[in-house]
Amino acid sequence: MANAQDAILEGKITDSSSAPVVAATVSLLKASDSSWVHSELTGDKGDFRMADIAVGNYLLDINALGYEHSKQAITLRTGVNDLMLVKIGKQHSTLDEVTVTGKKSFIEHGLGKTIVNIEGSGAATGSNVLDLMRKLPGITVDINNNISMAGKQGVLVLINGKETYLSADQLADYLKGMSADEVAQMELVTQPSAKYDAAGNAGIINIKMKKNRKEGLNASEDLEGSLGIYPAIFENLRLNYHKNKLNLFAHINYLNAIGWIRINRKRNFLDPDTGDIIGYNNSLMESKEHFQNDKLQLGADYELDEKTTFGISASGVYHPNHQSTWTDAVVGDMAGKSIVYDHALVLNRFVRTNALANAYLKHDLGNESSVNADLDYFNFGEHTYQSATNEVHDAQQNILPSLDLQGDLPFVMNAYSAKADYNVTLNKIKWETGIKGSLVTIDNKAGYSVLQNNIWVPDTLRSNDFRYSEQTNAAYISASKELGAKWQAQAGLRAEQVNISTEQSVGAQSFSKSSLSLFPTAYVSYKADDDNQFEINYGRRIERPNYKKLNPFIYFIDQYNYSVGNPNLRPEFTHNLELKYNYKNALTTTLHCSYTNDVMNRVVIPDANTKSTYRTDKNLGVTETAGLSLGYNRQLYRWFLLALASDTWFSKYAGKLLDEELRSEGGGCYLSVDTQFVFGKWTGEAYYTFNVLRPDIISTNKPEHYFSVYVSRKLLDDSCIIKLHLRDPFNISHPTEYSAFNNTTSSADYKWQSQQLALSINYNFGKNTTKSKHDVEFDEMKRMN
């Protein structure tokens, strides 16, 4: 992301005779408190390079075996900072090797974003990536896998800068199949620049995976086991070979786990005149899934010269999943004085495969200019076999008519993307511009059969074939400049032209539409002094309906519940405004507000006559949100780190559904407390979150709590780390939900595997380190929520 405060530091370390010092550890420390920011090792020529560093005052700390320790103050400004030569003297006596260790703060702040450093924090132990998201400051993940940031839904989830194109359910499965130990960092971008796709009304969560930084032939092995209600095991192997200009890497991992959830739901149907209960549908659902995730990634980087690097990579995932869902429902009709009992079993067996290929080129044109190009291909396939049976009887045990279904549901998506970015500095103005084109095609079939008189016959009501095509063309331009010693400004504009066409076999329905949208962004920052900085920013965003929400298929849950897509959904647009204050890079305060129109919301439509419900998505109206975020992150002592984060917001909603005027307003808050302790080779952490979800237009939620603790120990000359992690030891994580709409009230209590005990072992082979330049970034892998 373009950042007006980004700096690049380049230099070369030599000895007193001007000979290069190889494998010297060059660390950048904050001048205010000497906290660690970044480290690199010098190459064969004694050179080093650090990118994406915030401007400001730092200490450059240099350590090399056999040389004197060197530390000097430097000031980084926007663009390339060339230190030329830094000479260090040899030691006059033989010393043991000095190991310089630094620990990133768990939470850091940048222009328009918050950075959460997962690697080394212990927060990932025993978790998958979806569970890890629940720990991020200001982020909530509800029981339906909807992700919110600062009280707003519509978050764009990227993996190494790439979209996933997956629905909420598919993305949840994908993230559950990834161990959190694979994650290095998460960026919570509340105000993305013009360089990023405009999708995501609430901003972007960019999941940065760990890179192999080992030089020579090196390997890293992870083994992790966890136990909740059911066990899980994860194995991970990273291989890296770096020599001269060539870097080769491989990544293999395996996950085998069992997921479980239980939902106790009570639904009452009310008389519209008196408000008395005239019927009810109470159900207890329990779902269990056994899944496996096998991943292989291969890649290579090659430096043609000092200014040009290109690379290729490919990865594939194989994910079989067996899911069983049992539902016991009691349906009552007060008028007819009847009670019906439904025992439902839904079996879903699916195999998901996905493949990603990337080729990239990076070239430094000199004079503070560069060009980058990326080509990407993404394939996602999921073939589901569904079997649904119902046993229905009355209070006298008389068998009643029931619905039994079998479904064959293949899904195939292909996404292609090409983009190029150009950066240049002219007259002290940093310009960034780029173009991008992408094409996404989807073919989703649903072949259902229904049991009639013990014979399976085609179900023409639920069977369908839905095809979707989306072509996007985009261009952007962004400019940033220092306005004197204290002011910085950045502005950008992105244009996106989208062509969409759909076709479904049932009713021979089809439609196509095109749209052109503009998305401006602007940032202004003011540095009063070294301790006090201010920033104001604005951006316009869009949340387009994802593919699954547009799909008109009927998805069977049980005889009284189903879901269906809405091909008439319109995108929602949001205006976001933020005012930030940063004190000593330790305390950050943010005032934020937003206005969203054509809000998309998941709704449950009840039928008082049949006592059934169906779920779909609708454009309901407008939302206005205002809030205050606070973040405090400080290394109070060498052995103690404290990180606090909170967000409080208030929202107002106005809309219409089924000719019923909807008005709702309410607030929410989020608080997280993270404490980390380091005593020699021992490290510990205690983490707590408190979350009061805001009501959306229809539903509300009760407060939620989460607590976890871990301890780790370094062994074998720090090459091995053992971690023990206990999640939710007091069993306090119990999401709840309540809604009232269309003369119907509904409440639900959720229980999942929140209590877990995890043990992980990490062992690293190798000694020296260097950073792999390859980082796959495919912006076209998200929208299927």
N, C-alpha and C positions, 0 to 999 in steps of 0.2 A: 504494500500500500504506500502510495506517495505520502511523504511526511515532511513538513516544512522544517522539522528539527533533526532530520537524518544527517549523519556525518560519516565519512569514510576515513579511516586512519591507515596510512601506509608508512612503512619504514624499513630500515635494515640495521641489524645488530652486528658489529664487528669488534675485534679485540684491538689492542693498542697498535698492532702491526697492520691493521686494516684487513685482516683475514676474517672471513665470515664466521659467525658463531652459530653453529647448527644445533637445532633442537633446544634452543633457549625458550623458556616459558615467559611469554610477554603477557602481563595481566593489566587490565584497566580497572582502576579503583576509583570510587567516588571521592572527590577531594574533601567533602564535608565530613564523612565518617569512615573512610577507607573501606567501605563495603564493596564486595566484588561485583563487577559488571560483566567482564568478558575476558577470555584468555585464548591465546593462539600459540602454536609452536613455530619457531622460525624454520624456513626451508633450507635446502642445500646451499642457497646463496645468502643465508642469514636474513632473508626477507620475511615480512609478515604483513597481513592485511586484515583489518576489522571493518565490517560494514554494518549498516543499520544501527548506528550509535547515536543517541540523543546528544545534541550540542550541549556544551557546558564545560565545567572545570573538573579535571581528573588528575589522578596520579598514575604514572606509567611505571609499573613494577616489573623488573627484569631479573630473572634467576636462571643461571646456567651452571652446570656441574664444572667445578674448577675455576669459576670466575667470581669476582666480587659481586655482591648483591647491589643492584642499582635501583634508585627510585627518583623520579623527577616529576615536577608539576607541569601539566600541559593544559591548553584550552582548545577545545574542538569547535569548529565552526561548520556551517552548512557546506556540503560538498566534500571534495577530497582534501585531506590534511596530510601533507607529505612532510614527515620528520627528517627525511634524508638519512643521515647516519647517526647512530647512537653507539658510542664506544664504551666498552666495559673492560676493566683491567683483570688480569689473571690473579688468582690467589697465590700467595707465597708459600702456603703450606697445604698439604693434602687434607681435604675435608671430606666427611661423609656426604653422600648425595642429599641435597636439600629438596624436599617436596613441598611445593606451594599448593595449598588447597584453598579453594574459594567456594562459597555457597551463594547461589543467587537467592534473592529475596523471593519468598513464595508468591507475592503479589507485587507487580510493578505497574507503572502508569506511563502511557505515551499519548501522543496527540490523537484524540478520538478513540482511544482504546485502553483496555486493561489487560495486562499480560500475567497469566498464572503459570509459574514454572513448576511443572509436575515432576520432571526428572530430578531425582535426588531428594524429593520432599517426603517420600513415604506415603503420600496420599493415594498412590495408585495400587498399593499392595492389596491383593485379594479382591480387586474390583474389575469389572469390565468397563468399557468406555462410557456406556449409558449411565451406569451407577456413578461413575466419576463426575459426570455432568451435574449431578444433584448436589455436589459439593462446591461448585463454582460460585463465586460471589455474585448475587443478583440473578442467578439462573434458577428456574424451577422446571422440573419435569413431572407432569402429572401422571396419573395412573394410566391414561390413554396415550402416553408418550408424546404429548404436546409440549413443546419447549417454549418457555417465555423468558424474556430478558427485561428487567426493570418493569415488570408487570405487563409487558406487551407480548402477544404472540406474533408469529410471523418471522421467526429467526431463521436465517440461512446458515446451514451447517456445511462447512467445507472441510475437506481432509487434504492437508498440504496445499491449501488454496484451491482445491477442486470441488465442484459441486458433485453430489452423489445421485441426483435425480430419483431418489427413492421416496416412497410414501412414508408416513409416520410409522406405520407398522413395519414396513420393509427396512427403513432406516434403523428402527429400534433393534430388529433382528441383526442387522449388519453390525451395529455398535456393540450389541451383546456378544457377538462373535469375536470381538477384538479385546484383548487384555489391555487394561489401563497401563500396564508396565511398558507397553509399546509407545506410549505418548511422552514426548519431551516437553511440550508446551501447549497451552491453549490461549488463543487471543480472543478476547471479548471486545469486538469492534462495534461500538455504539454509533459511530458516524463514519462509515466507509468513504473513502475518497472516490473520485471519478474513475480511477483505474479499475475499481471492482465493479462487477455486475450490480445492477440496481436492485436486484431481488433481495427480499428480506426486510420487512417493515421495521422490525425490532433491532435490526443490525445483523452482525455476522459472528458466528463462533467458528474460528479457524483452528482445527486440530492439527498440530504439527507433530508428526511422528519422529521418533528417534532416528538420527543418522549415524551411520558407522564412521567414526572419526579415527580409526586405527590405521597406522601406517605400517607397511610391510604386510606380511601374512598374519592376520589376527582373527580371533573369534570371540564371541560372547555367547554364553549359554544361560538361559533362565529356566527354572523349574518352579512351578507354583501350584499349590494345592489349597483348596478352601472347602469348608464344610459349613453349610447352613442346615436347612431341612434336608437338602440333598447335596452331594459332593460335586466338585468341579476340579478339573486339572488342566493346566496350561504349560506347554513346552515351547521354547523359542530359541532359535539358533541364528546368529548373525555372523556372516563371513565377509571379510574385506581384504583385498590385496591391492596395495598401492606401491607403484614403482615408477620413478621418473614422471612421465606425463600420463601414465595410464592408471586408472582406478577401476577395479572390478568389485562388485558386491553381490551378495546373495542373502536372502532372508527367508527363513522357513519357520512356520509356527503351526502348532496343533492345539486345539481346544476341544474339550469334551465336558459338557455340563448338563445339568437338569434344572430347568426353570419351573417356578410354581407361583400361583396366585390364587387367592380366594376372594370373592366379592359377595357380600350380603346386601341385597337390594330390596327396599320396600317402596312400593308405588301405590298411591291411593287416587281414585277417581272421584271427583266431587260433583255434587249437584250445583249447576251454575246459579241457581236462585237462592238456595239455602246454605250452600257450602258443606252440607252433610256428605259423608262418605257413602257412595252408592256402589262402589266396587273396589277391588284391590288386586294386585299382582305382586306377590312376595316370592323372591327367588334366592337360592344359594348356589353360586357357581364356583366350581373349582377347576382350574386348568393346570395341566402339567405338560411340559415339553422336554424332550431329550434331543439335544442337538450337538453337532460336531462342526468344527470349522478348521479346514486345512488351507493354508496359504503358502504360496511360493512366489517370490519376487527375485528377478535377476536384472542386472543393469551394469552399465559401463559409462565412464566419463573419460574423455581424452582431451588434453591440452595441446592444440595445434601449435600455439605459441603463447607468449605471456599475456596476450590480449584476447585470445579466442579459445573457447571451450565448447565442445558439443558432447551430447550423450544420448543414450537410448536406455529404456527400461521397459519391462513387461512384468505383469503380475496376474495371478489367477487365484480364485477362491472357490472351494468346493464345500457346500454347507447342506448336509442332509438334516431334516428336522421332522420329528414325530411328535405331534401334539394331540392330547386328549382333553376334552372339556366335558365335564358333567354338570348338569343343571337340574335342580329340583325346584319346581315352581308350584305355588298354590294360588289359584285364580278364583276369586269370589265375586259373585253378583248378588248384591243385597236385594235388588228388586225381584229377581227370580229365585232368590234364596237357594242358590246353587253354588257348589264348590267343585272345582276341577283340579286334579293333580296331574302334573306333567313331569315325567322323568326323561330327560334328553341326554343323548350322548353324541358328540360331534368329534369325529376323528379327521385330522388333517395330516397328511403325509406329503411333504414337499422336498424337493431338491433345488437349491439355489446355486447358480454358478455365475461368476462375473469375472471379466477379464479387462485389464487396462494396459494400454500401450502408449508410450510417450517418446517423442524425440524433441530435443531442444538444442538451441544454439545461442551462445552468449558471446558478444564481441565488444571489446572496449575500443572506441574510435579515437580515444585521446581527447585532450582539451575538455575534460569533464563531460563526455558524451558516450553513450553506449546504445546498443540495440540488442534486443532479445526476441527470439521466435520460438513458438511451441506448436507442435502438432500432437493431437490426442485422439485416441479411440477408446470408447468404453462400451462394453457389452454386458447386459444383465439379463439373466434368464431364471425363471422360477416356474416349476411345474408342480401344481398342487392336485392331489387326489383327496376329495372330501367325501365323507360318509356321515349322514345325520339320521339318527333314529329317535323316535319319540314313543313313549308309552303313556297314554292318557286314560285316566279313569275318573269316575265320580266318587262321592263319599261312600257309596254302597259297593265300591269296587267293580262297577260295570265298565267294561272296556268301551272307550269312545273313539271316534275317528281320529287318526293321527297322520302326521306328515313324515314320510321317510324319503330321503334324497340321497343321490350319489352325484358327485360332480367331478369333472375333468377340466382343470383350469390352467392351461399353459399361458405364460406371459413372456414376451421377448421384447427387449429394448436395445436399440443401438444409438449411440451418440457420437458425433464427429465434431471436432473443434480445431480451429486454427486461429492463432493470434500472433501479433507482433507489437512490440513496445519500443519506443525510441525516447531516450533521455538526453538532454543537452542543456548546458548553461550558457546563456547569452546575456551580456551586460548585467551580470550578477543576478539574473533571473533563471531559476531552474525550471525548465519546461519538460513536461512529460506528455506524450501522446501515443495513441495506439489504435489498432483496429482489431476486430474479432468477428468471426463467422462461425455459426454452429448449426447443426441439423440433428434433430432427435426424431426417431420413428419408434412407434410402439404398436404391437399387435397383441391384443389380449382376448382370448377366447374363453367362453364359459359354456360347457356342454353338460347339462343336467339331465338326470333321469329320475322319475318319481315312481314309487311302488304303488301299483294299483292291482288289486285282486291277486297279490303275490307275483305279479309280473312287472318287470322294470320297463317303463315306456318313456320315450323322450319327453322332457318337460319344456315345452315351447314358451312358457311364461318366463322362466328364469334363464334360458339359454340365449346366448348372444355372441356377437363378434364385434369388438370395438377396435378401430384403428385410428391412430393419432399421429400427426406430423406437425413439428414446430421448427421453423427456420428463423434464426435470429441473426441480425446484422447490427453491429455496434461500433461506435467510434467515440473517443474521448480526448480531451485536452485538459491539462492542468498546469498551473504556474504557481511558483512559490518564490518569495523574496524576503530578505532581511531588510527591514525599514529602520536603519540605524542600529544602535547597539542593543535596544530593548524590544523592538517590535518585529514581528514576523507575520506574514500574511500568505495565504494559499487559497486559490479559487480554482474550480474545475467545472466542466460541463460534460455530461455523457448523453449520447443519443442512442436509443435502442429501437430498432424497427423489427416487429415480430409478425410472422405469417403463420397462422394456425389453420389446420383443417382436420376434421374428424369425420368418421363414417361408422355406422353401426348397422348390422344386418337386420335386426328386428325393426320392422316398419320402414326399412330402407332409408333411415334418417341420416342426414349429413349436413354439415355446415362448415363455412370457412370465414375467416376474418383477418384483417390486417390492422396494425396500429403502429403509430410512431409516438414515442414519449421522450421527453427531455428531463434530465435529472441534474440540477445544479448542486454544487457543494461549495462551502466557503468556510475558512478558518482564519481567525486572527488571534495571535498570542502576544502577551505583554509580560516582559520580565522586569519587575520592579527592582529586584536585586537578586543575589544568589539564592535567597531563601524563599522568595515570593514570586509566583508566576500565575498569570491569568490566561484564560482561553475562552473564546466564544466560537461556536460553530453551528452551521445549518446544513441540512441535507434533505432532499426529497427521495423517497424510496417507493418501491412497488412490491406487492405480494401477489404473484400470479397464481391462479388455481393450479394445484398440482394435478398430475395425470390421473391419479386414482380418484380424486374428488370429482373429476369430470366424467369418469367412467360410469355409465348408467346401469351397470350390472347390479343385480340383487345378490347380496351376500348373506347367506343363511346363518343365523346364530342359534336360534331354537324356534319352536313352533310359534312363539309369541314375540319374537324379536328378530329383526333383520336390518341390514343397512343397504343404502343405495346411493349412487353418485348423482351429480347434478351437472349435466353438460352446459347449462345456462349460467354457470357461475361467472361473475365478472371479477377482474383484478381489483385489489384495494390499493389506494395510494395514501402515503403518510408524509407529513411534513414534521421533521424533527429539529428541535432547537436545544442546545446545551450551553451552559455557562459553568466553567470549571475554575477552581482555585487550588493551587498546589503549594504546600508549605514544606520546604526542605526535602522534597521528594519523599516525604514520609506521610503527610496528611493531604488527602485529596477530597475536595468537596465539589459536588456536581449538582446543579439545578437543571432539570430536564423537563421538557413539555413536548407534546405531540398532538397532531390532529389527523384522524384517519377517516376516510369516507369509503362507502361500500364494504363495510366490515364483513369478512367471511367468518361464520361461526358454525360449529357443529351443533346441531339441534336434534332433540329426540321428540318425535311427533307421536302423541298418544292417541289411541282410539278407544273411547269409553265403551263402545258397543262390544267390540271383540276383546277388550282388555289387552290388546297388543300394542307394540310400539315399533317405529322404524327410525333409523338414524340417517341423517343426510346433512349437507352443508348448504347454507343460504347466505345471501347478501342481506344483512339485517339493518344497516343504517350507519351511524357515525359514532366515533369514540373520541373523547378528549381526555388526555392523561397529563398529569403534572406530578413531579416527584423530586426528592432530594436523596442523593447518594453520598455516603461518607466512606472513606477508606484510610486506614492507618496501618503502616507497615514499617517496623523498626527493629533493627538488631540492637536490643537494649544492652545486652552483654555479649561477650564472645560466645557464651554458651546458651544464650536465650534469645529467641526470635518471637516477636508478637505481631500477628497480622489480624486486623479487624476490618470487617466490611459490613455495611448496612445500606439498605435502600428502602425508602418509604414513598408511597405514591397514592394518588387519588384519581379515580376515573369516573367519567360520566358517559352513559350510553343512551342512545335514542334510536329507535327503529320500529319496524313492523314485521309481524309474522302471523300468517293466517288471519289477516285483517285485525289482529290484536295489537294495539299500540304497546310498545315496550319502552319502559323508562327504568333505568337502573343507575345507581351510583354507589361507590364504596371505595375503600382504601385497602391497602395491603402493606406489609413490611417484611423485610428480610434482614437477618443478622447472622453473621458467622464469626466465630472466634477460633483462631488457629495459633497454637503455641508449640514451638519446637525447641528441643533441648539437645545439646551436644556436650558429652563428657568423654573426651578422648576418642576411643573407637566406638563408643555407644551413642546412639541417637534415638530420641523419642519424640512423639507428637501426640497431642490431644486436640481433637477438632469437634466443634459443636455448631449446629445451625438451627435457627428458629425461623419459621416461615409462615406468614399469614397471607394466603393467596387472596388476591382481589376477586370479587365476583365478576363474571362476564355478564352478558346481557341476561342470561337465564340462571346460571348456577353459582353457588358459593361453596367455599371450603373452610373447614375448621383449621386451627393452627396445627402445624407439623413440626416435629422435633427430630433431630438426628445427631448422634454422637458416635465418635470412633476414636480409637487409640492404637498406636503401634510402637514397637521398639525394634531397633536393628543393631547389628554388631558386625564390624569389619574384621576379617580374618585373612590369614595367609598373605601378609604384606599388603593388605588392603585390596587384594585382587578378588576376594570373595566377600559377599555381603549376605547375611541372613536376616530376614525380616519376619516378625510376627505381628499380625494385624487383627484386631478385634473390632468388628463393626456392630453398631447398635446393641451394646451389651445389656442395656436396660430395657430393650424391647419397647421403645417409645415411638417408633416410626409407624404410624397408622393413618394413612390418608383417608379422608372422608369427603363426601360431596352431598350437597342438597340443592334441589331446584323446585321451582313452582311455575307452571305454565299451562295455559289452556285447561284450567280446572283440574289440574293434575299436580300432585306433589310427589317428589321422589327423593329418597335418601339412600346412600350407599356407603358401606365401610369396606376398605380394602386391606388385605393382608398379603405380604409377599416375603421373600427370603431376605429380610433386612438384617437379621442376626446371622453373622458369619464369622468364622475363625479361619484365618489364612496364614500359610507359611510359605515363604518364597526364598529361593537361593539363586544368587547371581554370581557367575564366575567369568572373569575376563582373562583372555589370553593376549599377551602382547604388552608392549611397554610404551612406545612412542605414540603420539597422536597427531592426526591431521584431519582436516575437515573435508569430507566428500562434497564436491560442488553440485552433485546432482540432487535435485529436489523436484519430484513430479508435482505439477500444479495444473489440475484440470478443472476449470470452473464449471464444467457441464455435467456434474455428477450428483445433483440434489433433488430436483423438484418432482417428487412423486408423493408428497404428503397427502 
